Amino acid sequence: MRQRSLVILASVLTTGALTLTACGSRNNDSKGGDSGNVTVTIGVDAPLTGQNSATGLGIQYGAQIAVDDANKNKTVPGVTFKVKALDDKAIPATGQQNATQLVAEKDVLGVVGPLNSGVATQMQQVLDTANLVEISPSNTSPELTQGKNWQTKKVRPFKTYFRTATTDALQGAFAADYAFNGLHKKKAFVVDDKQTYGAGLTKIFKEQFAKQGGKVIGTDHVSVGDRDFSTLVTKIKSSGADILYYGGQYDESQVLTKQLKDAGAKIPLFGGDGMFTPTYIQTAGKAAEGDLATSIGVPVDTLPAAKDFVATYKAKKYPGDYGTYGSYSYDATTAIIKAVGQVVKDGKIPDDARAKVVDAVQHNSFEGISGKISFDEFGDTTNKQLTVYQVVNGAWKAVKSGVANPK
């Protein structure tokens, strides 16, 4: 993601049973069960309070539903799964502390998460050093899987890191193509929030928009937590731009678009999956009408395989937004559950379980609720589907789906 773009598998040894757990700030619905003699708790690491919490909670409860389904179906004989959520508050240092805490528990077998790419940069090495698998349902920064020089030479930095979300290399190009060829916009003003996700996404958009034939006539930055954009709005309005492209989360963009429209600049704000949430529309109100966002995959409500997931999420009245990353969290959690099933036999966990789980995740392939789940040599998802959404009559409406082809 979004910094697009975590869910965490952790374990503690309890009397008579092995428990994978992560210390967290939220309770969960999973009560365990009698389906096996080993308990594996899947922790969730995501922003559960404050910034980005709407999408973070969607990740938490996407994992919870996957675990509940696994227990009900006895997916792994001899194992009962549980969830305990860990709040990183979208702060990289907190994510690193969480990773260190999990590594210290010798029986932790895996991690799902985090939401934000900036948090991931601080967790990856800690988990990799411990051979602890990590799957993010939302990180989109290309360098997480392909290295800092990914545009010239792709090198996978951490063998334990995977993701079920596609990258900004495709998302930024997809947005640029739609802005130029779909919306027929020629002059873009580009703003980012200086974070790993936002800055990376806008970099790709600027390159691809120019290659399409468009012109970037202005750039600027905001800081996370900003609420007064009056100076920036004046710059954008006077630039003559016919579109504003924004790299960052919904927390700032939902305020920026309102101030922009209130100032009389009737141009659409276009962003990435970091702002694809109903919260954006609820906060911006009528000012959001016509704005756009790209997001990974296709609308979860249109996927037959996700029908039960959506129904369960709504029936349990879980908080947060399931539509952005909930299904990808479900599939990331399922990937680890399946890997545990290949490693843990007859309720016995081998000494080299961590390494074996990493290997199992790398080679697994299955049909998830968001599509086929498998990973390439970099740990990236093989599902490259993307969708452009536009606010129409107060709701996100899919206007284009496909796979990006960067120039």
N, C-alpha and C positions, 0 to 999 in steps of 0.2 A: 502496500500500500502503500497501497498507501503506506507511509512510515508506520504509503499504504501501507506501514505496515506491520501476547503469545500464549499459547496454552502450554502448561507444563506438566510433565509426568515426573513424579517424585516418589521416593519410597522410604519408609522407616521400618525397622525390624520390631515387630511386636511379639508378645508371647504367643507362640504356636502359629504365627502367620507372618508372612512378609507383606508389608504395606508400602506401596509407592504413594507418596503424598507431597504436597507443596503447601507451606504455611501461607495463609491468605486472609483476606479481610471479608470474605463472603462465605456464607453457609451454602450448602447445596442439598439437593433432594435425595441423593443416592444414599441409601441406608445399608448398603452391602447386601449380603444374602448368604444362602447356604448352598449355592451352586458349585462351590469348590472349596479347597482347603488353603488356597493362597489368595490374598487380597492385593490387588494392584490399584493404586489410586493415581488417576491422571489429574495432574494439577493444571490450572489455567493461569497463565501469566498474560495480563492485558490491562489496559487502563480501565478500572472498574469504577473509578470515581474521577470527577474533574474532567480535564481535557480529553476528548475522544472517547468518553465512556459509553456513548450510545453504541458505537461499533464494537468497543471492547466487551460490553456485556453480551452482544450478539455472539462473539467468539466463545465466551464462557458457557453460554447455554447451548450453543451448537455442540460443544464437547459433551455437555451433560446428557443431551439426548442420545448421542452416539454410545455413551457408556451404558445408559439405561437399556438401549436396544441390545447391546452386546450381552448384558446380564440376562435379559428376558429370553434371548435366543440361545443362551449358553454357547456363545461363539467360540470361546476358549475353554474347553473342559478342564475342570480343576482350578479355574481362576474366576474370582469375582472382582470386578472393576469398580472403583469409586472415583469421585472428583472432589478436589478441594481447590478453590480459586486463590490466586495471588495477584495483588494489585500493584502494578508498576507505575501507575499514575502518569504514564507516557514520558517518564524521566529515564534517560539512558543509565545514569549511575545507579538508580534503583534496580533496573533490569540486571545490571552486572552483579549487584549484591544478591539478587535472587538466584542468579546462576551459580554463584559461589556457594550459597547456602545449599542448593540442590546437589552440587558436586560433593559436598562434605558428607552427604548421606550415601554410604557405600552401596546401598541396594537400589538407588534410583536408576531406572532403566531408560527413561526418555523424557523429552520436553516438546510440547507443542507451543509455538509462539515465537516471537511476540507480535503485537499488532504493528508497531512502528519500526521502520527500517533503522532509524537512529538508535533505538534501543537494541536492535539486533546486533549492530556493530560492536556493542559493549558486552554482549553475551556469547558471541560465537566462539572466541578463542578459549574462554573458560570451559565451555561445554565440550569443545573439541579435544582439549587436553585430557579430559576425563573419559573420552570415547562415548560421550552421551549424545544420543540422537536428538535432533531438534527439527521440528517441522512447523513452518509458519504458514498460516492460512491467508496472510495479507501482505507480507513484505514484497516490495516491487523494485527496490534498488538493484540494478544489474550487478554492481560490484560485490554484493553479498555472495553470489555464486560464481562469478566470473572474474573477480579481481579488479583492482583499481584501474588497470589498463585494458579493460574489457573491450574497448572499441578497436584496439590494435592487436591485442593478444589475450585470448581468454585462458585464464588459469584458475582452477578451482582452489580457493584458499582453505576451505574447511570441509573435510569429507563427511562430517556428521550433520551438516546443515542441508535442509531440503525445504521446499515450499510448494504449496498447492495453488499459489497465485502466479500469474505470468508477470513479466517484468515491464519496467517503464520504457525500455528500448522499443517495445511494441506499443505500449499504451500512448506514449508521447507522439509516436508516428501516426497512430490511428486517429488521435485528436487533430493533429496538423492536417491530415488528409481530409477529414470531415469539415474542418473549419474553412479550408480553401476551396475544396471541390463540392462539398455538400451545402455549406452556408454561403459560399462565394464571398468570403471575407478576404480582404487584401492587406489590411493594416492592423497589426496586433500590438497591443501594449502587454508586456509580460511582467508578472509579479510573483515572487516566491517568498516563503517564510524562513529562508536561510537554514532549513533543516535538511537532513540527508534526502528524504523523500521529495520534498517540494523543490529544492534546488536541482536535484537530478532530473526530475520530470520536466521542468521548464527548459533545461539545457537541451533535452532531446526535442521538445516541441519547437524551440527556436531554430534548431538545425533543420528539422524536417519541413517546417513552414516555409523557410527560405528556399529550400530545394523545390518545393511545390510551385514557387513563384511569388509567395507572399513577402511582405516586408515587416520586420519588427521595428516599430518606430519609437519605442521607449521601453525601458526596464526599470524596475525598482524592487525594493524588499520591504517586508514588514517583519515584526517580531511576534513570536508566540505570546498571546495574551493581549495584544493591541486591540483597542476598541475605538480609537479616534483616528479616522483615515482621511480627515478633511484636506490635508496638504496633498496626499496621494491622489485623492479624487480630483482635485483641481488640475494636477499634472495630467491625469488620464483624459479628463474632459477636454483640455486645451490641446492635446496631442493630435486630435483628429482620428484616433483609432476607431475602427468599426467593430472590434472585439477585444475583450480583456481575457487573457489566459492566465490562470492562477495555479500555482503549485503549492499545495499545502492542505490543511485540514478544514473541515466545515466550521470549526469554532470561529475562525477569523473571516473566512470568505462569506459566511452568512450575514455578517455585519457590514463587510465591505460592499457587497452588492446592494444592500439597502441604502447606504449612504451615497453610493454612486448614482442610483436611480433617483433618490430624493434631490440630488444636485442637478438633475436634468440630463444626465448622460444616459441616453436610452440605448445602450449597447449590451449585448449578452456577456455574462461572465461564464467562462468555460474552464472547467477544472478536471481533476482526476478522481479516482475512486475515494480519495480522502474526504471528499465533500458529498459523496453519493449516499445520502441518508435522509429520511423524512424530517429529521431535526433541522436540516438546512432550510427546508421550505417552511416549516413551522415558525422558525425564528425570523427569516427574511420576509415572510408574508407575501404580499402581491409583488414585491420587488423581485422575487425569485422567478417570476413567470418569464419563460423564454431562455432561462439559463440552462447550461448543459454540463454534463459530467460523463467521463468514461468510467467503466468499471469492468472488472474481470468477469469472464464467462458470459452467460446469458441470464435473463431474469429467472430467479429461482422459482417463482410462482408458475412459470411455464414448463418446468421440468417434471415429467411424469414421475421420475424416480424420487423427487423431493416432495411429492404430495403429502406423504405421511409426516415427514419432518416438519413441514409448514403447519400442518394441522395440529401436531403435538405442541409446537412452540406457541401457537395461538391459544390452544386449549389450556395450557398450563399458565397462560398469562405472564410469561417470562418478560422481564424488562429488556430494553435495548432493541437494536435493529438486527433482525435475522437476515435481511435481504442483501446486505453487503458482503459479509464474510461468514455468516452462520453455516451455510452449507459447506464451505471450504474448511471451516473448523471441524465440522462433523466428519468430513473425509480425511482430514489430517489426523484426527483422533483415531479413526478407523484404521488408517495405515499403520499406526503404532500398535493398536490392538491386534491386528493381523500378524504383525511382526513378533509380538510377544507370544502369540499362539504357535509360531514356528520354533520359538526358543524354549518356552516353558512347557515341559512335557510331564504329565502325571503329577502336577503340582510341585515340580522340582526346578529350581532356578540354578543354572550352571554358573560357575565362577566367572566365565567370560561372557556373561549374558549381554553386557553392554555392546561389546564389539559385534556379537551375533545379531543383535537387534538392528544395528546400523546396516549390516550387510543385507538383512532381510528386507528392510525398507527400500534399499537401493534397487533390489531385484524384484520387488513385488509389483504386480499389475492387476488391477481389479476395476470393476464398474462401480463408481461412487454415485452419490446422489447429485453431484455437480457435473458428472461426466466421467470419462476414463481417468483413473489415477495411476500414473507411472512417472518415473523420473529419468531424466537424461544423465549424461556423464557429469554434468555440473550440479546435479541435484535440483534442477529446474523442472517444473511440471511440463509434460508433453502436451497439455491442453492449452493452446494459445488463443482461445476464443475471447473476444472483447465485445463490449456493447457501448454505444453512445446513447445516453438518456437526456431528455429535455423536459423541463418543467412545463406541463400543459394542464391548464385548469387546476392548478394547485397540487399536482402529483407528478412523480417521475414517470415518463413514458419512453419506452425503448423506441429509438428512431433508426438505428442501424446496428447490425451485428455482423461480425466477420473476424478475419485474421489480418493483422497489419502486415504490410509489405514495405518496410522502410526503403527509401531510395538510396 
